[in-house]
Amino acid sequence: MKLYIKNMVCSRCKMMVKTELEKAGMQPVSVDLGEVEVKETPAPAQLKQLEGALNELGFELIDDQKSRVIEQIKTLIIEQVHHTKGQSPLKLSALLSSKLNYDYGYLSNLFSAVEGSTIEKYYIAQRIEKVKELLIYDELSLSEIAFQLTYSSVAYLSSQFKQVTGMTPSAFKALQGSKRRNIEDI
């Protein structure tokens, strides 16, 4: 049986969820970002215990189809931005459509209706957070960051960064990253 969990964004999240599944007496077959497969259908008491434990950790069980699709969109974008090196051969719209087996128009309308923002704005916000992270690490130049995150140019990255944050990348770097946000808060 598959369970869908909101706010899983990293490998530590997967470890925490796996631990809570085991504490609730469930046997996880696989634990991926936003999606867990358990060996047997859990009893209502197990689900209630799991739901309480997950809520305390900032996660949430998702039980309706639209919320699952929204969470899958977010998970795919987070994987693409934060966990994939280099450029995907597909545009974001084609990637989402192929992975989720829905028309992009439907996904876009659903996301906008539920989240009050567009998929594109969410994607940009994730990319800017990744830029902030890389700026704080101070291991890559701005041109290397632009290349890694598939921006067409440093000027475009800087322009988008300023539009979203209100400051240039160098001004942000001077602040030592005090304006970073958690991925799940975006």
Secondary structure, 3 states (H helix, E strand, C coil): CEEEEECCCCHHHHHHHHHHHHHCCCCEEEEECCEEEECCCCCHHHHHHHHHHHHHCCCEEECCHHHHHHHHHHHHHHHHHHCCCCCCCCCHHHHHHHHHCCCHHHHHHHHHHHHCCCHHHHHHHHHHHHHHHHHHHCCCCHHHHHHHCCCCCHHHHHHHHHHHHCCCHHHHHHCCCCCCCCHHHC
